[in-house]
Amino acid sequence: MVLWEGSKFCGSLPVIEFESVNDKNCINLIRSANFDVIVVFGTRRLGGLYFGCPKQPFQSAWGNPEMYRGLDSHLWAIYHGDLNNLVTTLHYVDSGLDTGDIVVQNNITITQDLRLHEIRAKNTEICVQLTRLAVAECQNDLTPPSRKQQKIGRYYSAMPSCLKEVCLEKFDNREIHSS
């Protein structure tokens, strides 16, 4: 079953739509259903009512929350010239913003022909791979191992358009060295 915020189509899976993931009816359904796994991807901050649900949700984050939390994390890493932190992270949701224990991380492979607008697609592909790994462990009645974040990165809001242009120029002019 898929619970979806807003109006989306999800193939042949049964879909229940809510205006917000923080809608009380959505939270009540999650609390009463016996979901094996809850995964959050590309949504707003979960309200406090989620904490205490039978399963702790996973969140696929668009970057390394130990460096860049919040919105446009990949763009902020590029803005700061920090290509090493172009990663995708699967972490547990807690009451903070992107502060939950990290389950797994994977680097986004940066090649010379990769364009800035393609990073989002690469990130989504990795999110699906990481989520499949975590779900496989849950299906075997295992709790995926995790680790505390070594530090809590700076919180960033949405990047202004004028800075996105700076990121585009920085990313297009990068030098990629193969190791």
C-alpha positions as CSV (number, residue, x, y, z in Angstrom):
1,M,0.0,0.0,0.0
2,V,1.2,3.5,-0.8
3,L,0.2,6.6,1.2
4,W,0.8,9.6,-0.9
5,E,0.9,13.3,-0.1
6,G,-1.0,15.2,-2.8
7,S,-2.3,13.7,-6.0
8,K,0.0,11.2,-7.7
9,F,-0.4,7.9,-9.6
10,C,1.5,4.8,-8.5
11,G,0.9,2.1,-11.0
12,S,-1.2,-0.8,-9.8
13,L,-0.4,-0.4,-6.0
14,P,-3.4,0.6,-3.9
15,V,-3.0,4.3,-3.1
16,I,-4.5,6.4,-0.3
17,E,-4.0,10.1,-0.8
18,F,-3.8,12.7,1.9
19,E,-3.3,16.5,1.6
20,S,-0.4,16.2,4.1
21,V,1.6,13.4,5.7
22,N,0.8,15.1,8.9
23,D,-3.0,14.8,8.4
24,K,-4.4,13.0,11.5
25,N,-6.2,10.5,9.4
26,C,-2.9,9.5,7.7
27,I,-1.2,9.2,11.1
28,N,-4.1,7.2,12.5
29,L,-3.9,4.8,9.5
30,I,-0.2,4.3,10.0
31,R,-0.6,3.6,13.7
32,S,-3.4,1.2,13.2
33,A,-2.0,-0.7,10.1
34,N,0.7,-3.3,10.5
35,F,3.2,-1.9,8.0
36,D,6.5,-3.8,7.8
37,V,8.3,-0.7,6.7
38,I,7.6,3.0,6.4
39,V,9.8,5.0,3.9
40,V,9.6,8.8,3.6
41,F,10.9,10.4,0.4
42,G,10.6,13.9,-0.8
43,T,8.1,15.1,1.7
44,R,7.8,17.7,4.4
45,R,8.9,17.3,8.0
46,L,6.9,14.7,9.8
47,G,5.0,16.0,12.8
48,G,5.5,14.7,16.3
49,L,2.5,12.4,16.1
50,Y,4.7,9.9,14.0
51,F,6.9,9.2,16.9
52,G,5.6,6.3,18.8
53,C,4.3,4.6,15.6
54,P,4.8,0.8,15.6
55,K,7.7,1.2,13.0
56,Q,10.2,3.9,12.9
57,P,10.2,5.5,9.4
58,F,13.2,5.6,7.2
59,Q,14.0,8.7,5.2
60,S,16.0,8.9,2.0
61,A,17.9,12.1,2.3
62,W,19.4,14.1,-0.6
63,G,22.8,14.5,0.7
64,N,25.0,14.0,3.8
65,P,23.1,15.2,6.8
66,E,26.4,15.3,8.8
67,M,27.3,18.3,6.6
68,Y,24.2,19.6,4.8
69,R,20.7,19.1,6.2
70,G,17.4,20.4,4.9
71,L,16.6,21.4,1.3
72,D,18.8,21.4,-1.8
73,S,21.5,19.6,0.1
74,H,23.3,18.5,-3.1
75,L,23.3,22.1,-4.4
76,W,24.7,23.4,-1.2
77,A,27.5,20.9,-1.3
78,I,28.3,22.0,-4.9
79,Y,28.1,25.7,-3.9
80,H,30.7,25.0,-1.2
81,G,32.9,23.1,-3.7
82,D,32.3,19.9,-1.7
83,L,31.8,17.2,-4.3
84,N,32.9,14.5,-1.8
85,N,29.6,15.1,0.0
86,L,27.4,14.4,-3.0
87,V,25.9,11.3,-1.3
88,T,22.6,9.7,-0.8
89,T,21.7,8.8,2.8
90,L,19.0,6.5,4.2
91,H,18.5,7.4,7.9
92,Y,15.8,6.9,10.5
93,V,13.4,9.7,11.1
94,D,13.6,11.3,14.5
95,S,12.2,14.5,16.0
96,G,14.9,16.7,14.4
97,L,15.4,17.7,10.8
98,D,17.6,15.0,9.1
99,T,19.2,14.1,12.5
100,G,18.3,10.4,12.7
101,D,20.7,7.5,12.9
102,I,22.2,6.7,9.5
103,V,21.4,3.3,8.1
104,V,23.5,3.5,4.9
105,Q,25.1,6.0,2.6
106,N,26.3,5.8,-1.0
107,N,28.3,8.2,-3.1
108,I,26.8,9.6,-6.3
109,T,29.3,8.8,-9.0
110,I,30.5,12.0,-10.6
111,T,31.6,11.6,-14.2
112,Q,32.8,14.2,-16.6
113,D,29.6,13.9,-18.7
114,L,27.2,14.1,-15.7
115,R,25.1,17.3,-15.8
116,L,23.9,19.1,-12.8
117,H,20.2,18.4,-13.6
118,E,20.9,14.7,-13.7
119,I,22.0,14.5,-10.0
120,R,18.4,14.4,-8.8
121,A,17.8,11.3,-11.0
122,K,21.0,9.6,-9.9
123,N,20.1,10.3,-6.2
124,T,16.6,8.8,-6.7
125,E,18.1,5.7,-8.3
126,I,20.4,5.3,-5.3
127,C,17.5,6.0,-2.8
128,V,15.6,3.1,-4.4
129,Q,18.7,0.8,-4.1
130,L,19.3,1.7,-0.4
131,T,15.7,1.4,0.5
132,R,15.5,-2.1,-1.1
133,L,18.5,-3.1,1.0
134,A,16.8,-1.9,4.2
135,V,13.5,-3.5,3.2
136,A,15.2,-6.9,2.6
137,E,16.6,-6.8,6.1
138,C,13.1,-5.9,7.5
139,Q,11.6,-8.8,5.6
140,N,14.0,-11.1,7.4
141,D,12.8,-9.7,10.7
142,L,16.1,-7.8,11.2
143,T,16.4,-4.2,12.1
144,P,18.9,-2.7,9.7
145,P,22.0,-1.6,11.6
146,S,22.6,2.1,12.0
147,R,25.0,4.5,13.5
148,K,24.6,7.8,15.3
149,Q,25.6,10.8,13.2
150,Q,29.1,11.9,14.1
151,K,28.0,15.5,13.8
152,I,24.8,17.4,12.9
153,G,25.4,19.4,9.7
154,R,24.2,22.9,9.1
155,Y,20.6,23.3,8.2
156,Y,19.9,24.9,4.8
157,S,16.7,26.2,3.3
158,A,15.8,26.2,-0.4
159,M,18.6,27.7,-2.5
160,P,17.8,31.0,-4.1
161,S,17.7,31.0,-8.0
162,C,20.7,33.3,-8.3
163,L,22.8,30.8,-6.3
164,K,21.6,27.9,-8.4
165,E,23.2,29.7,-11.4
166,V,26.5,29.8,-9.4
167,C,26.2,26.0,-8.7
168,L,25.6,25.3,-12.4
169,E,28.7,27.2,-13.4
170,K,30.8,25.6,-10.6
171,F,29.6,22.1,-11.5
172,D,30.0,22.5,-15.3
173,N,33.6,23.7,-14.7
174,R,34.7,21.0,-12.3
175,E,37.7,18.8,-12.9
176,I,37.1,15.1,-12.4
177,H,40.1,13.0,-11.6
178,S,39.8,9.2,-11.7
179,S,41.4,7.4,-8.9
